[in-house]
Amino acid sequence: MSARHESWYDDEAGPLVRSYAVTGGRTRSGTLALDLITLVVALRTARESGVGEPEYARILSLCQKPTSVAEVAARVDLPLPVVKVLLSDLIEQNLVLFRTAAPVSEAPSHHVLQAVLDGIRKL
């Protein structure tokens, strides 16, 4: 075998960076509880904010319009916990705003559930 076939990585795969290197060893954000449907939107572009790390820049470019945390994770091709840590960093630096879904304060009334059921039956 030649030396090229003995290498343990694929040149086409791109740079190999472990998740703990991207997040600095952190597995959770300190204070924020971001879930999959939390919407995030960037306040500035990556160029305007001056972020140097490519992961932060990719997230900022994706969040120029409101985007869910799940969508960001899928598009940057990083594990969800890593994206949550990176988003938390950007939120703490006031580069990204977030909005969580409103909690359900009480169960819907019987009348509302019946109206939904009737609407489904009409389909």
C-alpha positions in Angstrom: 0.0 0.0 0.0 1.1 3.5 -0.7 1.3 6.2 2.0 -1.8 7.8 0.6 -3.9 4.7 1.2 -2.7 4.4 4.7 -4.0 7.7 5.9 -6.8 7.5 8.5 -8.8 10.5 7.1 -10.4 11.5 3.9 -9.1 14.8 2.3 -12.6 15.4 0.9 -14.2 15.3 4.3 -12.7 18.7 5.3 -11.2 19.6 8.6 -11.9 17.3 11.5 -12.7 19.3 14.7 -14.3 17.6 17.7 -17.4 19.1 19.3 -15.6 19.8 22.6 -13.0 21.9 20.8 -15.7 24.0 19.2 -17.5 24.7 22.5 -14.4 24.9 24.6 -15.4 21.7 26.5 -18.8 23.0 27.5 -21.8 20.7 27.1 -24.5 23.1 28.2 -25.1 26.8 28.3 -25.0 28.4 31.7 -28.3 30.1 32.0 -30.4 29.7 28.8 -32.8 26.8 28.2 -33.1 26.8 24.4 -35.4 24.1 23.0 -35.9 22.9 19.4 -38.6 25.4 18.5 -37.0 28.5 20.0 -36.7 31.1 17.3 -33.4 33.0 17.0 -32.5 36.0 14.8 -29.2 37.7 14.4 -28.9 41.4 15.1 -25.9 41.9 12.9 -24.1 40.1 10.2 -20.9 38.1 10.9 -18.8 40.8 9.2 -20.4 43.6 11.3 -20.0 41.6 14.5 -16.4 40.7 13.9 -16.6 37.1 15.0 -13.6 35.1 14.1 -14.7 31.5 14.5 -16.3 30.0 11.4 -19.0 28.2 13.4 -20.2 31.5 14.9 -20.1 33.2 11.5 -22.1 30.4 9.9 -24.8 30.6 12.6 -25.0 34.4 12.2 -25.4 34.2 8.5 -28.2 31.6 8.9 -30.0 33.7 11.5 -30.6 36.8 9.4 -34.3 35.9 9.5 -36.0 34.1 12.4 -35.0 30.5 12.4 -35.6 27.7 14.9 -32.8 26.1 16.8 -33.5 22.8 15.2 -33.1 24.4 11.7 -29.8 26.0 12.6 -28.4 22.7 13.9 -29.5 21.0 10.7 -28.0 23.6 8.4 -24.6 24.0 10.2 -24.3 20.2 10.4 -23.3 20.2 14.1 -24.9 18.3 17.0 -27.8 20.0 18.6 -26.1 20.4 22.1 -23.1 22.1 20.3 -25.4 24.5 18.5 -27.2 25.4 21.7 -23.9 26.3 23.4 -22.8 28.4 20.4 -26.2 30.2 20.2 -26.1 30.8 23.9 -22.7 32.5 23.5 -24.1 34.7 20.7 -27.1 35.6 22.8 -24.9 36.6 25.8 -22.8 38.8 23.4 -26.1 40.5 22.3 -25.5 39.3 18.7 -28.7 37.1 18.6 -32.2 37.5 20.0 -34.3 34.6 20.9 -38.0 33.9 21.6 -39.4 30.8 23.1 -42.9 29.5 22.5 -45.5 30.8 24.9 -46.3 28.2 27.6 -49.8 26.7 27.6 -51.4 28.1 30.8 -54.4 25.9 30.7 -55.9 23.0 28.7 -58.2 24.1 25.8 -61.9 24.1 26.6 -64.2 21.3 25.5 -65.8 23.8 23.0 -62.5 24.5 21.3 -61.6 20.8 21.0 -65.1 20.0 19.6 -64.7 22.7 17.0 -61.3 21.3 15.9 -62.8 17.8 15.7 -65.7 19.1 13.6 -63.3 20.9 11.3 -61.3 17.7 10.8 -64.4 15.7 10.0 -65.4 18.2 7.3 -62.1 17.6 5.5 
